[in-house]
Structures are given as structure tokens and as C-alpha cells.
Amino acid sequence: MYKILKYNILTLFTICVFCSCEDKIVPSTNTTPSIQFVSLSSTKIKQFIDTLSIKIQYDDGDGDLGDLHPDSMSFFVKDTRLNASDRYHLLPLSPNNVKYNIHGDLVLKLKNIFLLSPSPSELTSFEIKVKDRSNHWSNIIFTPKIEIIR
């Protein structure tokens, strides 16, 4: 009796495990990545001292965000006080040749933000966009205003 009960419990457990597993990967036809602003670590930072963390959500229908090649720049962040973007390398967020929708959070940490003028404080925001391995550009997002102080 004990052996039969043990076998039935083991069988039931195995069936429950396999039945509860779903394939969460869903193929998508949208190959353009999209991003959304989530949060800032602070809206007031001290120049050269504080690190600003910017959290964003990403979604990419064909899963080709990021690149193995270290010289490939796919994360673009522009201080709105300046004309040019800073470019960053983004490691692959899924294996190569995987064509499935991926989504998640990214946290960008910016160090050494500084004042451009001799004033005691300045306001800025950051413009962010990403590019996938197929050269599809995401939408552009902006952070809320950030005060930089001496």
C-alpha cells in the first residue's frame, strides 16, 4: 500500500510540474525595440559625488538587443544641456539568433555629472534611446528634471 501511495504521489507531482510549466516566450512580429522610463534614484545630485541611477523597461519583439562586440554602442544617453549623446555598450539580453519577445528592466548608472556654468545649480534631464543588432532604433524617452548642485 505504501509503495502504491508513494508512486501515485510522485506521479501526481510530476504531472503537476509539467502541466504548470508554460512556454513564456512568445514570438512577436514587432522588431523595433521600445523603452519606458521607470524611475530615478534622485532628482537632486551633487556634482562629481553622487551617482544617478536611471531605471528603464525594455521590450524587443525579436530579442536582438545588445551585442557581444565591445565596440558596438547600442545605448545612447544625452544630457539635454549638450549636443551629443554619450554611447554605451549593452551586452546581449538574449542569445544570438533567438527571435522571441524579450522584456525586462535596465539600470543605467551615471557618475561624475557636473555643472556647466559657475552657478550654484543647474537643471537637466536625459534623453535615452537604444539600438538593436538589426539597427532598429527604439522610441526616445526623457527623464524628469534633475537638479545638479555644487
Buried (B, 14 or more C-beta within 10 A) or exposed (E): EEEEEEEEEEEEEEEEEEEEEEEEEEEBEEBBBBBEBEEBBEEEBEBEEBEBEBBBBBBBBBBBBBBEEEEBBBBBBBBBBEEEBBBEBBEBBBEEEEEBBBBEEBEBEBEEBEBEEEEEEBEBBBBBBBBBBEEBEBEEBEBEEBEBBE
